[in-house]
Structure formats: structure tokens, C-alpha cells
């Protein structure tokens, strides 16, 4: 593009006189903090999440997950729940348990394990339904998603989006429930970004979530639930064989 | 906007701000709370110093290779179907965005917080094209309802109390008056949720752009940046050329430092990494994505060896909160979307000659330099801009005034060696100057000191009793 070239040329001219000054060598990558043991990381994560207004539950065993989500849905008074595909956990079970408990379940697409199918036919099929999807999602009481990774030092959940795990899951419903495997908790941000890696960041939308949506725009007083979820529950799962 | 706080020049506007005790109370309130948060996070984050110098080094590297990084970022984004437009000036950026919105048949545009779109005056242009523009950051929404510009880059409604906002909502929406932030926020949530779902175009700013992966990072707490970039079919991101950083692994050095200095958080609630439009099969996200990269005076800053480091700024707003001038006159007095110390150095380049007086709005106390997470030497740049302003233009009376001030300072330096003499002259001055003073300040001194007050006021000497003075001398 001509305009881009013109601006790049202008920048290059401006830089010409000082490029050789010191200190312009690449800065080494941030060193990820050494991983503590799982229980310690999980408890630090829980503390930090609670400090920003979220709640951490567990660690629980994988087979307890469905019961745990149903109990949470009842506690939060949810009549409808949206679910995406899991990352390492089976959310299909969860969906069935919710339905059995009389809660309306909206699946983003048929939930299946395994890699994401990238077929254009499905994309075309989705097209006219977009607004319908948004509108339905906006009326749902809560949603369950699984995090790809978490950060202990800040209480942050890292979520990658794709066709089966749309970003709206952790954005539109007022109650957000996020499932997390304990081995995916990293000590710090550098560790989490290293685990996710540049390829995944290019291929998906990545969202780092630290607590429920909040604002301090009125006299710097903190209020939860501005545009996104008003509550955030993270369920930590610790598989037995680990 | 007849009664806008922006009317008049900087000096009139700053006098209005300085006379507004209520405004100062609000600013004092908010900035004190901010400084407490900041002091707290700084003590419990021992890595702050190390992280902030890494952040500085990465910015130095990034700006030194800006041409290559812009090319890399653009290539990566275009590969994934994001349109990239480079705008040399504000008009070009505005026209492009209005054009994209018009082609999309947009009736409503939702915006996340973006100072860059304030810089290019985007909202009036979209409105003129017949579109409804909805600011969705709570603070921006509030000031938009008042038809006002934001007065702080992080906390746009910092100049308003919860009572002001309660009255505003009562008046605009006919809801019962309440000063409770929770209820006011809930009211805004309901109204803006509807706005998001019916919007055709979403616009946000960009905090960082990663060249390596072609990724835009949008940092926020409310979720409105997420909403603006996923709900509408068309998403437009607007950023200055200086936002590019080299690698994904650079990101940790910035995010924590930014969150801590801007709001005292460890990390903001949402950090969005956006690498392109919606992919096949995805039920949400924009079908069409555009990035506008704006020069608008930035390459000129880059060419100036002193100004250059102003491009390292990550817009955390910390320098506003510590600045005694900002805290006294408020953000509107600057008459620029970028107020405070950082605003005083970037506005003359990004906004233009109407802000040429801003570099003079400083006591050079250095608090801004102290607090800056990327250690920009703001006082040095202020002096540089003052020098440029006074030497490049016809500044009537300036050389004489400067010579007079220099001579006066030299004379004072000789006298100051003798504390007794200073005290004596102070006592004499207090009596002799009283007829010329108003409220403790002498606007115009009699000859031979007239040159001193040509460009500034002189405080009426207030001699202390000898006992106190000696204690301080000791």
C-alpha cells in the first residue's frame, strides 16, 4: 500500500540519524518464574482470584465436575446455561447433568472431543444465525467454559476462542463459570504466554480474564459487572493420576 | 458547545479550573486514592523497578526499529484478512473510518475507550455522516451524555462526583435520583448492552501491537473493549505508529507495569489479544476487521532527538495524578485530549498550535518523571518545547523579558549569600510592594524590577520572625 510505504519511509528517515546508539539490541525474553508445586500454585491462584472479586472452587476430582457445576448453577439461581467444548475436560457430561437437573442448556455446537473441525460448510451454515446466536447468548443466565491456562500470581484465566468455544461464553452471560485443570496453572504471566505460544495467539483470539467485569469510573469506587459477567467462579480440577 | 469547559484559551480555562474549589476537591479525592493504590502495589511488587526498566529498554528497541516492525505487523495482519490503513494525518484517518462505516451501512457505532479517536475528532465526523455514536466505557459514556470531552486519560469522568452523575442520569433517563455507584452502573449496563447488540461497527484503541504475531492488545476492565471488538460485524482498531512492540515475550514486561501504574491492579480485568477477524465456523467476532495506523505528527517527534522518548509513553495516566498543576486546574483546562504532563509534551505535536502554551503549564517539579513507568524525562522535554516555542516564533517582548529575568536572578544570587540581607530586603519589600500587590501577588513591579513581572507574577514577600528563620538556616 502506497500510504503505508510513505509513512514507513518517513519513519526510516527520522531514525536514520540515531539507529547506532547503544541499547537497541533485543531485550531477552521475560524469564518465567520456576513452577512451585501444584497445590501451592492452586492456592495462590485461588487467593489472587478472590482478591479481585472472583471465587475459586476445588481442587476437585474430574468425576465430581458435573455435580459441582449443577450445585453452582442452583446456588446462582441459573435457569439457562450455555456450554462450549472443553479443553482437557469432558463438558458433555456436565451438559447432561444440567439438563437432568431441569436447567435449559444451550450448546454452542454439538460438543465433541478432539480437534476443531474447520469446514467451510459449517461456517456458511453459521452465517445467517449470527445475530440469532448473539441474541440467544445475551438472554442466557450463565455459561461454562474451560480455560487453556491460568496465572497464579495474578489470579488470571487465559481463554482461547474458536468455533466451539466462542468468546461470548465468558462475556455475555452475567454468571461465568470456568473450569481449569490444575496442571495448567502457571506461576506468572510470562509462563502462561510461553505455554500458549505465538502460534496459538495467531490462530485464535486470546483473552486474559482477571476477575468479574469491573469499573472504577465513578469516584474511583469499584463496582462489579459493568458489561461482562458480574460473578466469576473458577473450578479447579485435579486428576487423580497426577 | 457554547458553555463547554473547553471554551477560551488555555490561560482562561486554567484560571477557571484553578478557581473551582469543588473541582479540586474531586481531583484531590480521586488522585489521592489512586496514589494510595499505586504505593501499595509498588511495595508488594518488588520486581517493579526491574520490570519498568525492561519496559523502557523494549520501547527503546521498538522505536529504534519502528519502520521494520510496522511492516511486519502489517504483513501478518493482512495475511489473516485484516485491512490495514496507514494515515498520515487526522483527516485521512477520519475519512477512512467514516468511509468504512458508511460502506457497512452503519447506523450505530459503539466505541471502546480510545484517546487516539479523540485526537482525530472522530465522533463529530461519524455523527455528521448520520450515525449514532455510543461511547461504552462508563466514564466516557458519562461525559458523552454531558456533551463534554474526557478530562483524564484513564478516568474520563474524574471531574464529576457521584451526585453529579446521579443527577445526570435522573435528568437524561428520567430514572429516580440515586448517588450510588452500583445502581448507576447497573443503569448504564442495561442501556449499553442494548447498544452493543444493535451496533453495526465497533471501534477501539490499541495498547500494544505485537509485530511477531500480528496481534493487537486491548487492555480494559469493563468488558466494553471486548464487546466493541466481538459483537458488531465490523471492527476498526485505531493506533498511533508508536504502539508496536517486537515480540509476544515482551508483553509481560508491560502489562503488569501498566496495570499497576494506571489503576493499582496487578493485571487489568480483560486483556484482549486480537489477531484477525472471525475465522471459519466461529459464531461471534467481527466479519470484517480494519487497523488504522496513525502518524499525525509522530514521525516528526521521532526525528527530534529530545522529543523522541515521548513516543515510549504507554498512556498509564500516572503523571496526571501526581502533577500539582493537573490537580489544580483539571483536565479540561488543557483543551487537548491529552492533558497533564504527558499531554503538555505530546499535544503540541499531535494536536497542533492551539496547544503551544501547554509546555509552560508546569512547575518543573519532576514528579511526573519520578512516577513514569518508562522513565520519560518529561521536564527536559518541557524545557525543550519552551525553547522551541520562544525561539521559533515572533514572541513580542520575550528577549527583553528574558534578559531582565536573567539579570534579576543574578542579582538575587549575589544577595542570597547573606541570609541577614535577604531577611532585611524581605521586610523592606513586604512594605514597599504592598501597594502593588493583590491577594499576595504582585502583577507588575515598579522599575527597575518591571522586567521580572513582564512574564510572571511576583509573590509579596512574607518575612518570617527571625527565630523561625534561623532555625531553618541551621
Interface residues (C-beta under 8 A of the other chain):
Chain A: X1 X3 X4 X6 X7 X8 X9 X10 X11 X12 X13 X14 X15 X17 X18 X19 X21 X23 X24 X25 X26 X27 X29 X30 X48 X52 X108 X109 X116 X117 X118 X119 X120 X122 X123 X126 X129 X130 X133 X134 X135 X137 X138 X151 X153 X154 X155 X156 X161 X162 X163 X166 X167 X168 X171 X188 X189 X190 X193 X194 X197 X198 X201 X202 X203 X204 X205 X206 X207 X208 X209 X210 X211 X212 X213 X214 X215 X216 X217 X218 X219 X220 X221 X223 X225 X226 X227 X228 X229
Chain B: X26 X29 X30 X33 X34 X54 X57 X58 X60 X61 X64 X65 X66 X67 X70 X71 X74 X76 X80 X84 X85 X86 X87 X88 X92 X136 X137 X138 X139 X142 X155 X156 X157 X158 X160 X161 X162 X165 X181 X182 X184 X185 X186 X188 X189 X192 X193 X196 X197 X210 X212 X213 X214 X215 X221 X222 X223 X224 X226 X227 X230 X231 X233 X241 X246 X247 X248 X249 X250 X251 X252 X253 X255 X256 X263 X265 X266 X267 X268 X269 X270 X271 X272 X273 X274 X275 X279 X280 X281 X282 X283 X284 X285 X293 X295 X299 X300 X302 X303 X305 X308
